[in-house]
Amino acid sequence: MAKKSAPGVKKPLGKSLNRLRKRKKLSIEELAELTGLGAAHLAEIEAGTSFAPVGDMLKIARALTVDPDELLRSGSDDEKEKNRVNVFTQREQAYRYEVLTPGAKKDHLRAFRVVIPPRSEHPSVNYRHEGEEFVYVLKGTVDITVGSRKTRLKKDESIHFNSSVRHALKNPGNATTVLIVTIYTP
Protein backbone atom coordinates (compact mmCIF):
# COMPACT_ATOMS: atom_id res chain seq x y z
CA MET A 1 0.00 0.00 0.00
CA ALA A 2 1.36 3.40 -0.95
CA LYS A 3 1.83 5.92 1.84
CA LYS A 4 0.34 9.37 1.28
CA SER A 5 2.70 12.28 1.75
CA ALA A 6 1.98 15.16 4.09
CA PRO A 7 0.60 18.33 2.51
CA GLY A 8 3.15 21.09 1.97
CA VAL A 9 6.10 18.68 2.02
CA LYS A 10 8.58 19.07 -0.82
CA LYS A 11 8.45 16.17 -3.25
CA PRO A 12 11.81 15.87 -5.01
CA LEU A 13 11.04 12.36 -6.28
CA GLY A 14 7.95 13.55 -8.15
CA LYS A 15 9.75 16.51 -9.70
CA SER A 16 12.70 14.37 -10.73
CA LEU A 17 10.47 11.63 -12.11
CA ASN A 18 8.54 14.17 -14.20
CA ARG A 19 11.73 15.80 -15.50
CA LEU A 20 13.44 12.50 -16.34
CA ARG A 21 10.31 11.00 -17.92
CA LYS A 22 9.87 14.06 -20.15
CA ARG A 23 13.57 14.02 -21.05
CA LYS A 24 13.05 10.44 -22.32
CA LYS A 25 9.87 11.59 -24.12
CA LEU A 26 7.76 8.98 -22.36
CA SER A 27 4.11 9.25 -21.37
CA ILE A 28 2.96 7.97 -17.98
CA GLU A 29 1.37 5.02 -19.79
CA GLU A 30 4.62 4.17 -21.61
CA LEU A 31 6.56 4.32 -18.34
CA ALA A 32 3.92 2.11 -16.71
CA GLU A 33 4.43 -0.43 -19.48
CA LEU A 34 8.22 -0.37 -19.01
CA THR A 35 8.06 -0.69 -15.22
CA GLY A 36 5.06 -2.98 -14.77
CA LEU A 37 3.61 -0.40 -12.37
CA GLY A 38 0.17 1.15 -12.71
CA ALA A 39 -0.11 4.43 -14.62
CA ALA A 40 -2.30 5.88 -11.84
CA HIS A 41 0.32 4.96 -9.21
CA LEU A 42 3.09 6.59 -11.30
CA ALA A 43 0.97 9.72 -11.77
CA GLU A 44 0.43 9.91 -7.98
CA ILE A 45 4.18 9.55 -7.34
CA GLU A 46 4.89 12.28 -9.88
CA ALA A 47 2.23 14.53 -8.33
CA GLY A 48 3.73 13.93 -4.88
CA THR A 49 0.55 12.44 -3.45
CA SER A 50 1.91 8.91 -3.14
CA PHE A 51 5.10 7.39 -1.79
CA ALA A 52 7.22 5.06 -3.95
CA PRO A 53 8.64 2.00 -2.19
CA VAL A 54 12.30 1.22 -2.91
CA GLY A 55 11.35 -1.61 -5.28
CA ASP A 56 9.24 0.77 -7.37
CA MET A 57 12.03 3.36 -7.42
CA LEU A 58 14.45 0.72 -8.73
CA LYS A 59 12.00 -0.29 -11.49
CA ILE A 60 11.49 3.36 -12.46
CA ALA A 61 15.23 4.08 -12.48
CA ARG A 62 15.89 0.99 -14.62
CA ALA A 63 13.17 2.00 -17.10
CA LEU A 64 14.53 5.56 -17.32
CA THR A 65 18.13 4.22 -17.50
CA VAL A 66 19.31 6.45 -14.64
CA ASP A 67 20.95 5.84 -11.29
CA PRO A 68 18.25 5.52 -8.57
CA ASP A 69 19.95 8.39 -6.72
CA GLU A 70 19.11 10.70 -9.61
CA LEU A 71 15.42 10.18 -8.87
CA LEU A 72 15.91 11.60 -5.39
CA ARG A 73 17.62 14.77 -6.58
CA SER A 74 15.35 17.75 -7.06
CA GLY A 75 15.77 20.62 -9.45
CA SER A 76 16.48 21.04 -13.10
CA ASP A 77 19.91 21.02 -14.68
CA ASP A 78 19.69 24.84 -14.84
CA GLU A 79 19.01 25.00 -11.08
CA LYS A 80 21.94 22.66 -10.40
CA GLU A 81 24.23 24.83 -12.52
CA LYS A 82 23.09 27.97 -10.67
CA ASN A 83 23.78 26.22 -7.36
CA ARG A 84 27.31 25.22 -8.50
CA VAL A 85 27.99 28.86 -9.47
CA ASN A 86 26.65 30.12 -6.11
CA VAL A 87 28.78 27.66 -4.11
CA PHE A 88 31.85 28.61 -6.16
CA THR A 89 31.18 32.33 -5.54
CA GLN A 90 30.68 31.75 -1.78
CA ARG A 91 34.01 29.96 -1.61
CA GLU A 92 35.69 32.80 -3.52
CA GLN A 93 34.39 35.28 -0.96
CA ALA A 94 34.99 33.21 2.19
CA TYR A 95 38.30 31.48 1.52
CA ARG A 96 41.84 32.74 1.37
CA TYR A 97 42.72 30.63 -1.60
CA GLU A 98 43.91 30.32 -5.15
CA VAL A 99 41.66 28.78 -7.78
CA LEU A 100 43.51 25.92 -9.45
CA THR A 101 40.78 25.39 -12.06
CA PRO A 102 40.21 28.83 -13.61
CA GLY A 103 36.86 29.31 -15.29
CA ALA A 104 35.36 26.40 -13.38
CA LYS A 105 32.26 28.19 -12.09
CA LYS A 106 29.96 26.03 -14.22
CA ASP A 107 32.05 22.85 -14.10
CA HIS A 108 31.38 19.84 -11.91
CA LEU A 109 34.98 19.46 -10.68
CA ARG A 110 36.92 22.35 -9.13
CA ALA A 111 40.17 22.57 -7.19
CA PHE A 112 41.50 25.19 -4.78
CA ARG A 113 44.67 25.93 -2.82
CA VAL A 114 43.31 26.94 0.59
CA VAL A 115 45.23 28.82 3.31
CA ILE A 116 44.01 28.80 6.92
CA PRO A 117 45.82 31.06 9.43
CA PRO A 118 47.18 29.54 12.68
CA ARG A 119 44.71 28.68 15.44
CA SER A 120 41.63 29.66 13.46
CA GLU A 121 38.53 28.19 11.97
CA HIS A 122 38.17 28.70 8.32
CA PRO A 123 35.98 31.83 8.00
CA SER A 124 32.34 31.14 7.13
CA VAL A 125 33.06 27.51 6.38
CA ASN A 126 30.48 25.13 7.74
CA TYR A 127 29.14 23.79 4.51
CA ARG A 128 26.83 21.14 3.23
CA HIS A 129 26.57 20.80 -0.54
CA GLU A 130 25.75 18.06 -2.96
CA GLY A 131 28.70 15.99 -4.18
CA GLU A 132 32.08 14.89 -2.91
CA GLU A 133 35.14 16.61 -1.49
CA PHE A 134 38.80 15.62 -1.36
CA VAL A 135 41.23 17.46 0.93
CA TYR A 136 45.02 17.04 0.81
CA VAL A 137 47.31 18.78 3.34
CA LEU A 138 50.37 20.45 1.78
CA LYS A 139 51.53 22.16 4.98
CA GLY A 140 50.45 22.28 8.64
CA THR A 141 47.56 20.54 10.38
CA VAL A 142 43.81 20.68 9.86
CA ASP A 143 40.86 19.39 11.85
CA ILE A 144 38.05 18.39 9.53
CA THR A 145 34.66 17.72 11.03
CA VAL A 146 32.26 15.80 8.80
CA GLY A 147 28.95 15.32 10.59
CA SER A 148 29.90 14.18 14.10
CA ARG A 149 33.24 12.68 13.01
CA LYS A 150 36.36 14.76 13.61
CA THR A 151 39.61 13.90 11.81
CA ARG A 152 43.01 15.53 12.29
CA LEU A 153 45.22 15.53 9.20
CA LYS A 154 48.90 16.45 8.93
CA LYS A 155 51.18 17.15 5.97
CA ASP A 156 50.77 14.64 3.12
CA GLU A 157 47.55 13.18 4.56
CA SER A 158 44.15 13.33 2.88
CA ILE A 159 40.45 12.67 3.32
CA HIS A 160 37.62 12.04 0.86
CA PHE A 161 34.01 12.48 1.99
CA ASN A 162 30.39 12.98 0.99
CA SER A 163 30.02 16.76 1.02
CA SER A 164 26.26 16.62 1.53
CA VAL A 165 27.14 15.96 5.19
CA ARG A 166 27.79 19.24 7.07
CA HIS A 167 31.54 19.82 7.29
CA ALA A 168 33.95 22.40 8.67
CA LEU A 169 37.70 23.09 8.68
CA LYS A 170 39.86 24.35 11.54
CA ASN A 171 43.58 24.96 11.90
CA PRO A 172 44.50 23.88 15.46
CA GLY A 173 48.25 24.52 15.04
CA ASN A 174 50.65 27.43 15.46
CA ALA A 175 51.61 27.43 11.76
CA THR A 176 49.66 28.32 8.64
CA THR A 177 47.85 25.37 7.05
CA VAL A 178 47.81 24.97 3.27
CA LEU A 179 45.42 22.55 1.59
CA ILE A 180 44.43 21.36 -1.84
CA VAL A 181 40.62 21.05 -1.82
CA THR A 182 38.94 19.36 -4.77
CA ILE A 183 35.17 19.50 -5.02
CA TYR A 184 32.88 17.50 -7.29
CA THR A 185 29.23 18.61 -7.57
CA PRO A 186 26.80 16.78 -9.87
Disulfide bonds with the S-S distance in Angstrom:
none
